[in-house]
């Protein structure tokens, strides 16, 4: 049986493109965590995404994708653990690799 941990973390999402474009946040390439539409003016520097999750101990990947890459791009930054033991490493501008212990 896998050991699972309650974790809570946040990070920033930055948008380059149009208001009204959408993005998806994925866990391990196969679990859609959320799909949202960017409703803030582009001159807003970022928004914060908060994710409370129950994850298996081990390695995971969090990544963001644009629903229409021709109209907008989204980037992640400033990963911060609030609850739980998580080591994180940013891989490019769209991926966080995390290890839950």
Secondary structure, DSSP 4 states (H G I P E B T S, - for coil): ---EEEEEEEEEEEEEE-TT-EEEEEETTTEEEEEEE--S-TTS--EEEEEEEEEESEEEEEEEEES-TTTEEEEEEEEEEEES-EEEEEETTTEEEEEE-
